[in-house]
Structures are given as C-alpha cells and as structure tokens.
Amino acid sequence: MTLPVEHRQDKHPLVQISHLKQYFPIKGGIFGRTVNHVKAVDDISFTIYEGETLSIVGESGCGKSTTGRAILRLDEPTDGDIRFQDLDVLNLNKSELRKLRKHMQVIFQDPFASLNPRQTVRQILSEALAIQDVIPKEKRLERIQELLAHVGLRDDHIDRYPHEFSGGQRQRIGIARALAVEPKLIICDEAVSALDVSIQAQVLNLLKKLQNQYKLTYLFISHDLGVVRHISDRVMVMYLGKIVEIADKKTLFDNPQHPYTQALLSAIPVLGQKEKKERILLTGDVPSPINPPLGCRFNTRCPHAVEACKTKEPELRFTEEGHQVACHLVNG
C-alpha cells in the first residue's frame, strides 16, 4: 500500500495516514445482517509532521473526530495504513498498542464526561502514570505536582474531585492527564468548544506554551475557524468523509481554492472591517454518508459545479507547494 505523496524536506513525518477508511455497518432484518454502511471516513491520506499543529475542520458529520479516533484505534479502521514513525499502527497487538499509547494521547471535548467523578485529581493522574509505568511510584507525587503547576493548577487542588472544578479547570486536568505519560502526539478533539470564549483563549495559550515546552505535535479537531486560525500551522478541510483542501494556515485563510473552503471562511465575522464581507450561502442539506453523491461529494451544494463534478471524483492534487485541493475547477 502506497503512502501519501505529501512530504516536506524541512519536517520529519510523525504520523502518515494512507487510504484510511472508516465504515460503520448498518444492521437490518430479522437476522441483523449488514445491509449498508455509514462511510464516515472514505479513503483519505495525509501526514502529520513533528512539532506542528495540524487542524481538521468541517461541518458536523464530515469525519473529523472519526479520523482522530481511527488514528488512536479507539475505533478499528475498516481499511488503510497508519504509521507512527516506523510503527505499523494497525498491525500492533494489544500489548504493543498499549505501549504506543504512551506516545499518542487525546484530550476530549467534555472534560466532565472524560474524568472519573469518583476519583480525585491525585488518583486520575496517578492512574495514568501507573498504567504506562513511566516513573517510579515514590516519585509520582512530585510528578503530579509538577503537572498541575504546568497547567495552572495549585497543589491544594490535588485531592479534589472533578465536580469541584470549573469547566476550564477540568479541561486543564484533562491536559495534565494527557501530558503525564510524556506523549509525542496529542489529539485535541473539540478540546475548547465546550468552554466560554475567555476560557478558550486561556486554554489555547496553555496548549501553545506546552507545545513549545514539551515539543508536542497536535492534531486539533474543531468546527470553530477562529480557534483554528489562532492555533494551527496547517489546516485540513473535510467534507462528507473526504479531504477537500490542505494548506498552511496563512495560505488557506488568504487564498482558499475549494468552493467549500471558501464558503466556510466567508462565514467568519471580521471585527472592524468597513466593507461588509460577502457571505457564500450554501443551499441544500449535507448528503447522507450512507449513499454519498457520485463524483465530487460537494457537487449537490456547489454553486460552480459542472458536469464532470457529478460523474468523476476529483483527486487531491498540489496546486502549489504545500497546497492540495480536490476540485475539478481548480485542477483542470
């Protein structure tokens, strides 16, 4: 199976995803047979480089979170190839996968749901350290206090329960838990979307600070383009299980080439702008991932669609260095 052609001489690949598919079966009939599939992620390839923040954006149901879960093997991918440095992730056994997860951690959207309400902060962080056995038992308290200091919490928070904290503080505990095992990659799945705007900014600044301090790599999943613009190095846009555009942050926001990306960016409010930005309104609903449209999946809503868009699926091609677009109108 071939790996993605995307590569950069100045960066070392940390994770390479090739032809990833994640289909969920739909059962029906008396015998509960599989009658169809939800094609949540359908043949995507991309690379995450060491030390960068790659963000995935798109409407709900585009496959953002499913992609993150597939990389971690929280859901078993239907097909494809995932390589973490030199490791073939999809062919690891349970013991090998457990060791790998020391290097790949996740911060979930809802910190209250992802933290055990019956455990104190001390127990939550001790559990992470014990499972991966990254530090001797006698030094774990010191490590926990160090982690709390790094995420902006005090020593006296150590024996409190999750319900005794605010939403922002709970997310800081989630960040500390992810950091505890010294990972290389952290997948942030809508990590700030449940927080107030002022708290969002604090947590985003914390994530950037920790990235520099620990040389972390982030896969940042979000629907909020304002947040993505603040934290990203590169941005990947998904629509109905497919990648439609990948570029560095400045290129994507200054020169979006796919009609779907243009529509998303047109919805961002700009403060202090004298001339009102023209909003691109998309008509119709997002098609079902059970029976996606033929050709380009965006063709049913695209204001520029031509006949080829309805019959032939566009390839994700480079239009310039570091900028990939899947669109017949752009790629000719």
N, C-alpha and C positions, 0 to 999 in steps of 0.2 A: 504494500500500500504506500503510495507516494505521500510525502509530507508537503506542507504548504510551500509555495514558491517564494512567499514573502520573506525577506531577510534583510538585515541591515548590518553593515560591516562594523559600525561603532557600538553595537549592542550584542549581548550574548543572550540567546533564547533560554528562557527558564521553562516555559511550557509551550509545546507545539501540539495543536489540535488539527487533525486532518480527517475530513469527510465524516464528521460527527453527526450521528442520527440518534434521536430520542423519540421513539414512538410509544404511545401508551395504548394498550389494547382496549377495545370496547366489546364487552360481552353481551350476548343476547340469546334468546331462545330458551327452551326448556333445559338444555344441557349446558348452558353457559359457555357456548363456544365463542371464539373471537370472530366478530362479524365485520370489524373495521378497526382503524387505528386513528388516534389523535397524533398528527405529525407535529409535535411541539418544537422540535429542532430537526431540520431536514437537510443534511449534507452541508455542513459549514466547516471551513478551515481558516485558522488564524494562529498567530504567535503572540505570546506574552513575553516581553523582554525583562531581564533582570533590572530591578530598581525603578521601573516605570509604574505609572498608574494608567491602566487601560480601562476605559469606561464602556459599558454596554448600555445603550439607550433604545427606547422604542415604546410603543403603546403596550398596555396590558395584554398579555397573551402572545407577545411576539417571540417568546422563548428565552428571555434574558436570564431569569432565575433558574430555569431548567438547564441552561448551559453551565451555570456555576455548579449546580448540584451534580451534573454529569461528570465534570472535571474532578470533583471530590469523591465520585462514586457513591454519593448518597442515594442516587438512582442509578441503576445499572444501564449504561448506554446500549441502544439497540445495535449500533454498528459504529465503526470508526476507529481512530487511533489517537491516543493521548499519551504524550511523552513528557515526563517531568525530568529535565536534564537527560540522563541516559536511561531512565527507567520507563518501561512499557507499563503504564498505569493499569490498563485494562486486563493485563495478564498476571497481575500480582495476586498471590493467595492472601488469606485473611491476616496472617502474621506479617507478611511483607507490607500489606496495605496499612496495617496499624502503625508500623514504623514510618511509613511515608507520611502519615497524617501529622507527624511531628512537624513536618515542613510545610504542610498545607492546612491552614485553619480558616474558619469562617466567622463572620460577625453577622447575626441575623437582624431582621427588621425590628422585631418586637423583643426588646431585652427582657420584659417581664415574663413572656412565654418561654424564652430560651434559658432562663435561670431557674434552678430548682428552688421553689419557695420554702422548702423545709431545710435548706442549707444556708449557713452563714457565708459571708464573703470568704472567710478563712477556709471553710470546707470546700467551697466552689473552686477556689484556686489551688488548694492542696490536692484535690482530686485530679485536676489536670496535670499537676506535677508528678503525682504518683503513677498515673496511668502510663505516662511516657518515660518515667524514671529518669528525668533529665538532671536531677540534683539530689544529693544525699538528704535523708529525712531530717537530720539535725540542722540543715541549712535552709529548710523550706520556709520557715517563718521569716527569716531575713529576706528571702527572695520575694515573698508575698508583700512585705512592707515596701520593698523597692518598686514592685509593680504598681502598687497603689499610689506611690509618690509620682511615678511616671505618668499616670493617667489623671492626676489631680485630685486624688482622694487622700484622706488622712488615716493615720494609724488607728484612731479610735473608731473607724468605720469597719474594722476587721471582723467584729463579732455581731454585726447587724445582719438582718435578713433583707432580701430584695424588696419587700413591701415597705421598708422603712426609708427607701431612697426615692428621689425624683426620677423621671424618665431619663433625663440626661445623665444622672449619676449611675443608673442601672446600665446604660449603654457603655459607660466608662468601665464598669465591672466586666461587661462582655468583651471589651477591648483588652482589658488586663488578662482575662482568661485566654484569649487568642494569643497574646504575647508570651504567656507563661512558658510555653514549650519552645520558644525561640524559632518561630517559623520563617521560611523564606517567602512564602506566598500567603496573603490573606485575601479571601473573597468577601467583599463587603456587599451583602445582599440587601439593598434599600436601607442601609445602616443608619441613615439620618432622617428618613421620610416620616417617621412617627414622632419626631421632635419638633418643638417650637422653633421658629426661624432663628431667634437669637441663640438658642442652644445648638442648633445645627451648625452655625458658624464656629462655635467653640469646639465642637467635636471634629469638624473638618480640619480646623487648625491643629488640633491634637494629632489627628491621623497623619498630617503632613510632617509635623515635628517628629513623630515616632518613626516615620518612613526614613527620614534623614538620619536619625539616631541609630536605628537598627538595620539600615539598608534593606528595607522591606520592598516587596513588589505587591501591588494591589490590582485585583480585578474588581472594579467598582461598578455595581449594577444599580441603575437609577432611572426613574422616569423624569426627574427634575433636571432640565437642561442648565438652569442657573447653577445648581450644585456641581454638575458635571464640568461646567466651564471653569469653576474655581479649582477643582482638584485634579483634573486629568492632564496627562501628557498626550495620549491618543484617545480617539473616540471611535467606537464601532456601533453602527446603526443597524438594528434588526427589524424586520417586518415579516410577520407570519412564518417564523421559523427559519428565515433566510437572512444572510448578511447582505445589505444593500450598499453600504459605504463604510470605508475605514480610512481615517486620515489623522494626522496630528491635530491637536486642538485648534490651533490658530487657522490652519488651512480649512478645516471643516466649518468653523463658525464664520470665516470670512468668505469662503468660496464653496458652499455646498453644491454638489453637482447632481445628486439624485433628487427627483421631484419630491419624494417622501421626506428626505432630509430637509429640503427647502421649506416644506410645509410645517415641519416640526419647529424649525428655527424661527419661522415667521410669527409663531405664537408667543415668543418670549417678549415680555414687556420691557421697554427701554426707557429708563427714567431720564428726564431732561432733554429728550430728543425733540427738536422743534417740529420736524416733519413727521407726520404720522406714518409708521411703517405699514406697508400693505400686507394684510393678513391673507394667507392662502387657505381657503376653506375647502376641505376635502368632503366630497359628497359620498353618501352610502355608508354602509357598515363594513367593518373588517370581516372578510370572508371566513368561513369555518376552516379550522386547521384539519378537520376530518376529510373534507373534499376541497382542497385549495384550488384556485383557478389555474388553468393551463397557461403556459408561457410565464411572463413576469407576474408574480403574485400581487403586485400593486396595480395591475392594469385596469381592474374594475373601478378604481378610485382615482387614477392618474389623469389629470387634465390634458396631458400631452400624448396619451397612448396612441400608437399606430398599430397597423395590422400585425406586424412582427411581434409586438408585445403580447398579443393574445395567443400566439402559437409556439413561440420559441423562448425558452428560458434564457435570460441573459447571463453571461459569465461575469464573475468578479474579476475585473481587469485593472491594471495600472493605467491611470491617465497621466500621471506624473510621478516622480519619485515619492514613495511613501503614501500615495493617494490611490485607493482602489474603489471602483464604482461598478455596480452591476446594473447597467441600463443600456438598452439598445440605442437610445438617442445620444448618449454620451460616447459610447464606444463604437458607434457606426454600425 
